[in-house]
């Protein structure tokens, strides 16, 4: 097979994470903000506040507004995360999202024996 003249262009973007948390838990919110300060593209990750019921501010004056499930699913659809990060186990269970792409906060920063993370690409120096 002749590969002369074949060019490929690869674009790399940061992974998008959606952090699912209880909106009244300030300590957890602070941890999410701290985590995003050390993630590439952390500024563009988003927080999904898991409300018990839809807040009044999301309802029209004379209409019932979205259900809580519709609100959570709408946030996920709008932001299109690669992974949901549960700040407590089970928080994302009511959100329509592939279960294999739901991780815990500790999993996000776990390293293997070579110091590599489990999500995204590593930045290694030197040619192979």
VOROBA-170569 format. One record per residue: residue in one letter; x, y, z of N, C-alpha, C, O in turn. Coordinates in steps of 0.02 Angstrom, whole numbers, padded with zeros to 5 digits. Each point is the difference from the previous one (the first is absolute). Layout:
// residues N
> a_X_Y_Z_X_Y_Z_X_Y_Z_X_Y_Z
...
// end
This chain:
// residues 128
> x_00042_-00059_00000_-00042_00059_00000_00044_00062_00000_00046_00005_00041
> x_-00059_00040_-00084_00038_00062_-00007_-00031_00053_00045_-00059_00016_-00007
> x_00099_00011_00054_-00026_00050_00046_00030_00069_-00014_-00008_00046_00040
> x_00043_-00039_-00096_00028_00066_-00016_-00055_00051_-00011_-00051_-00015_-00032
> x_00061_00073_00058_-00048_00054_-00010_-00062_-00004_00045_-00046_00039_-00008
> x_00045_-00087_00054_-00057_-00005_00045_00013_00043_00062_00051_-00007_00033
> x_-00098_00051_-00019_00006_00043_00058_-00059_-00013_00046_-00056_-00016_-00023
> x_00068_00023_00085_-00054_-00006_00049_00004_00057_00049_00055_00022_00019
> x_-00112_00003_00001_-00001_00054_00049_-00041_-00025_00059_-00056_-00025_-00008
> x_00085_00031_00066_-00034_-00022_00061_-00010_00060_00045_00046_00038_00013
> x_-00108_-00031_00010_-00015_00054_00047_-00009_-00031_00069_-00032_-00052_00007
> x_00061_00083_00041_-00007_-00024_00068_-00035_00054_00040_00017_00059_-00004
> x_-00066_-00079_00043_-00036_00046_00043_-00001_-00030_00069_00005_-00060_00009
> x_-00012_00102_00040_-00005_-00028_00068_-00065_-00039_00008_-00050_00015_-00032
> x_00053_-00065_00075_-00061_-00037_00017_-00048_00047_00035_00022_00044_00038
> x_-00086_-00053_-00049_-00051_00040_00035_-00029_-00043_00056_-00025_-00055_-00012
> x_00028_00082_00071_-00028_-00034_00059_-00060_00039_00026_00001_00061_00001
> x_-00051_-00097_00019_-00057_00029_00034_00000_-00025_00072_-00005_-00060_00012
> x_00012_00105_00035_00004_-00018_00071_-00069_00002_00031_-00032_00053_00002
> x_00008_-00110_00022_-00066_-00006_00030_00007_00006_00076_00037_-00038_00031
> x_-00072_00087_-00003_00006_00010_00072_-00065_00027_00031_-00044_00023_-00036
> x_00041_-00027_00101_-00055_00029_00038_00014_00076_00002_00053_00020_00023
> x_-00099_00021_-00046_00013_00073_-00004_00007_00034_00068_00024_00057_00003
> x_-00043_-00090_00050_00005_00031_00067_00065_-00019_00036_00011_00022_00056
> x_00030_-00063_-00087_00062_-00024_00031_00058_00043_-00022_00032_-00013_-00051
> x_-00017_00065_00090_00052_00048_-00018_00070_-00031_-00001_00042_00019_-00040
> x_-00030_-00065_00085_00066_-00033_00003_00013_-00039_-00065_00055_00003_-00028
> x_-00105_-00038_00004_00007_-00037_-00063_00007_00047_-00058_00040_-00012_-00045
> x_-00077_00066_00044_00005_00050_-00053_00071_00028_-00003_00028_00008_-00054
> x_00001_00006_00112_00068_00025_00002_00049_-00052_-00029_00047_00018_-00035
> x_-00059_-00082_00051_00044_-00053_-00026_-00005_-00004_-00077_00051_-00010_-00033
> x_-00111_00019_00005_-00009_-00001_-00072_00038_00058_-00031_00034_-00009_-00051
> x_-00039_00068_00080_00035_00058_-00027_00075_-00010_00004_00036_00015_-00048
> x_-00011_-00042_00103_00072_-00013_00007_00023_-00052_-00052_00053_00008_-00030
> x_-00093_-00060_00020_00018_-00052_-00049_00005_00029_-00070_00045_-00018_-00038
> x_-00090_00063_00021_00000_00028_-00067_00057_00049_-00012_00016_00015_-00058
> x_00014_00011_00111_00057_00045_-00010_00061_-00038_-00025_00047_00031_-00026
> x_-00045_-00098_00034_00058_-00038_-00023_-00017_-00046_-00058_00041_-00044_-00016
> x_-00098_00052_-00014_-00018_-00039_-00059_00006_00043_-00063_-00022_00058_00000
> x_00051_-00086_-00052_00003_00035_-00064_-00072_00011_-00024_-00037_-00048_-00007
> x_00018_00108_-00005_-00068_00016_-00020_-00049_00002_00058_-00060_00000_-00011
> x_00085_00001_00072_-00043_00000_00059_-00050_00057_00002_-00054_-00007_00029
> x_00072_00062_-00060_-00044_00057_-00003_-00065_-00016_-00037_-00052_00030_00013
> x_00055_-00079_-00058_-00058_-00016_-00041_-00039_-00060_00026_-00051_-00018_-00029
> x_00074_-00012_00083_-00040_-00053_00031_-00059_00033_00035_00001_00060_00014
> x_-00051_-00099_00000_-00060_00031_00030_-00022_-00039_00061_00019_-00057_00011
> x_-00060_00091_00027_-00027_-00028_00062_-00074_-00013_-00009_-00037_00043_-00023
> x_00016_-00104_00040_-00070_-00018_-00004_-00026_-00002_00072_00013_-00048_00036
> x_-00050_00098_-00015_-00029_-00001_00068_-00059_-00048_00001_-00049_00010_-00035
> x_00054_-00061_00075_-00052_-00051_00004_-00054_00022_00050_00005_-00014_00059
> x_-00055_00047_-00085_-00055_00025_00042_-00048_-00057_00017_-00008_-00047_-00039
> x_-00024_00051_00097_-00052_-00048_00018_-00062_00011_-00043_-00034_-00048_-00020
> x_00019_00111_00007_-00055_00017_-00045_00020_00064_-00038_00045_00036_00022
> x_-00078_-00024_-00077_00017_00057_-00042_-00009_00065_00037_-00054_00013_00026
> x_00106_00029_-00022_-00007_00065_00034_-00050_00045_-00037_-00009_-00006_-00060
> x_-00022_00050_00098_-00050_00046_-00029_00028_00042_-00056_-00036_00016_-00048
> x_00099_00003_00052_00029_00044_-00052_00002_-00032_-00069_00008_00035_-00050
> x_-00016_-00102_00047_-00001_-00035_-00065_-00071_-00011_-00026_-00008_-00031_-00052
> x_-00041_00056_00087_-00069_-00008_-00021_-00028_00066_-00025_00017_00053_00026
> x_-00059_-00057_-00077_-00034_00060_-00024_-00054_00019_00050_-00020_-00041_00041
> x_-00003_00103_-00043_-00046_00024_00050_-00064_-00042_00005_-00022_-00016_00056
> x_-00007_-00003_-00112_-00063_-00036_00002_00006_-00072_-00027_-00051_-00034_-00011
> x_00112_00011_-00001_00011_-00067_-00026_00041_-00040_00050_00039_00029_00038
> x_-00046_-00094_-00038_00037_-00040_00049_00075_-00004_-00012_00037_-00012_00047
> x_-00014_00022_-00109_00071_-00004_-00014_00023_-00071_-00006_-00040_-00047_00004
> x_00105_00037_-00013_00026_-00068_-00010_-00001_-00039_00066_00004_00029_00054
> x_-00009_-00095_-00060_00009_-00042_00059_00073_00001_00019_00042_00022_-00040
> x_-00025_-00045_00098_00069_-00001_00022_00042_-00044_-00048_00056_00018_-00017
> x_-00083_-00075_-00003_00035_-00045_-00046_00011_00034_-00067_00055_-00004_-00029
> x_-00106_00039_00003_00008_00036_-00063_00054_00054_00005_00038_00011_-00047
> x_-00036_00023_00104_00050_00052_00011_00071_-00030_00000_00044_00026_-00034
> x_-00034_-00081_00071_00067_-00031_00003_00020_-00028_-00068_00057_00010_-00022
> x_-00103_-00045_-00012_00016_-00027_-00066_00012_00056_-00050_00042_-00008_-00044
> x_-00077_00064_00050_00011_00057_-00044_00069_00031_00009_00031_00020_-00049
> x_-00008_-00016_00111_00067_00026_00013_00053_-00045_-00032_00047_00024_-00031
> x_-00056_-00089_00038_00048_-00047_-00029_-00002_00005_-00076_00053_-00001_-00033
> x_-00112_00005_00004_-00005_00006_-00073_00030_00065_-00025_00033_00000_-00053
> x_-00042_00054_00089_00027_00065_-00021_00076_00003_00002_00031_00028_-00045
> x_-00001_-00057_00096_00072_00005_00009_00040_-00058_-00030_00061_00006_-00008
> x_-00094_-00061_-00008_00031_-00058_-00031_00066_-00021_00033_00052_00001_-00032
> x_-00055_-00021_00095_00062_-00021_00033_00025_-00067_-00025_-00038_-00041_-00025
> x_00103_00031_00031_00029_-00065_-00015_-00010_-00048_00059_-00010_-00060_-00009
> x_00013_00089_00069_-00010_-00038_00062_-00040_00040_00049_00005_00062_00002
> x_-00045_-00096_00039_-00030_00031_00058_00041_-00021_00061_00018_-00058_00007
> x_-00003_00106_00036_00038_-00014_00060_-00047_00007_00059_-00024_00055_00015
> x_00011_-00110_00019_-00043_00001_00059_00042_00021_00060_00053_-00029_00014
> x_-00076_00078_00022_00035_00022_00059_-00018_-00044_00060_00035_00001_00051
> x_-00089_-00038_-00057_-00019_-00051_00049_-00028_-00058_-00041_-00036_00012_-00049
> x_00051_-00074_00068_-00024_-00057_-00039_-00076_00001_-00008_-00037_00012_00048
> x_00015_-00026_-00109_-00071_-00006_-00014_-00036_00064_-00020_-00059_-00003_-00018
> x_00092_00060_00021_-00034_00063_-00016_-00025_00003_-00072_-00052_00031_-00013
> x_00088_-00061_-00033_-00019_00005_-00071_-00048_-00055_-00021_-00016_-00005_-00059
> x_-00007_-00036_00106_-00042_-00057_-00019_-00066_00020_-00033_-00027_-00039_-00038
> x_00001_00098_00052_-00063_00022_-00030_00009_00039_-00065_-00050_00022_-00029
> x_00112_-00014_00007_00014_00039_-00061_00009_-00049_-00058_00034_-00051_00007
> x_-00063_00068_-00064_00008_-00042_-00059_00070_00011_-00029_00013_00052_-00031
> x_00030_-00101_00042_00070_00004_-00022_00029_-00070_00005_-00018_-00038_00045
> x_00063_00019_-00091_00029_-00067_00003_00037_-00013_00066_00045_00038_00019
> x_-00065_-00091_00016_00029_-00015_00066_00075_-00012_-00003_00035_00015_00049
> x_-00009_-00040_-00104_00072_-00013_-00005_00041_00065_-00004_00061_-00002_00007
> x_-00095_00059_-00019_00034_00064_-00003_-00016_00044_00061_00009_00061_-00001
> x_-00031_-00093_00055_-00011_00034_00064_00055_-00022_00047_00009_-00060_00012
> x_00029_00107_00013_00057_-00016_00043_-00005_00040_00065_-00039_00047_00006
> x_00079_-00067_00043_00004_00036_00063_00058_00049_-00002_00045_-00006_-00042
> x_-00046_00055_00085_00052_00051_00002_00069_-00031_00013_00050_00023_-00029
> x_-00046_-00073_00071_00065_-00032_00014_00026_-00037_-00061_00060_-00002_-00012
> x_-00105_-00028_-00026_00019_-00035_-00061_00030_00049_-00051_00046_-00019_-00037
> x_-00070_00079_00036_00024_00051_-00047_00074_00014_00009_00035_00011_-00049
> x_-00012_-00012_00111_00070_00017_00014_00044_-00060_00017_00058_00008_00019
> x_-00085_-00069_-00025_00039_-00060_00015_00055_-00009_-00052_-00010_00014_-00059
> x_00068_-00037_00081_00057_-00012_-00044_00020_-00074_00003_-00010_-00033_00051
> x_00037_00008_-00107_00024_-00069_00000_00072_-00002_00025_00026_00050_00023
> x_00006_-00109_-00028_00068_-00007_00026_00051_00041_-00038_00056_00011_00024
> x_-00074_00013_-00083_00045_00042_-00040_-00017_00075_00007_00031_00041_-00034
> x_-00078_-00025_00076_-00019_00069_00011_-00048_00028_-00051_-00012_00060_-00002
> x_-00017_-00104_-00039_-00047_00022_-00051_-00071_-00001_00027_-00019_-00043_00040
> x_-00020_00091_-00063_-00071_00002_00018_-00040_-00046_-00045_00025_-00023_-00051
> x_-00086_00010_00070_-00042_-00045_-00039_-00043_00034_-00052_-00035_-00033_-00038
> x_00035_00100_00036_-00043_00036_-00045_00040_00050_-00040_00041_00036_00028
> x_-00053_-00033_-00094_00035_00048_-00042_00068_-00026_-00022_00014_-00060_00006
> x_00027_00104_-00032_00066_-00017_-00025_00053_00025_00049_-00011_00048_00036
> x_00068_-00083_-00036_00055_00023_00041_00046_00042_-00043_00002_-00008_-00061
> x_00035_00053_00091_00049_00040_-00035_00068_-00028_00017_00026_00009_00055
> x_00003_-00045_-00103_00066_-00031_00011_00051_00037_-00041_-00014_00022_-00056
> x_00074_-00017_00082_00053_00033_-00038_00041_-00053_-00036_00002_-00058_00020
> x_00029_00079_-00074_00044_-00045_-00038_-00037_-00035_-00056_-00061_-00011_00003
> x_00098_-00005_-00055_-00029_-00035_-00058_00004_-00075_00012_00042_-00024_00038
> x_-00086_-00011_-00072_00000_-00074_00006_00025_-00030_-00064_00004_-00061_-00006
// end
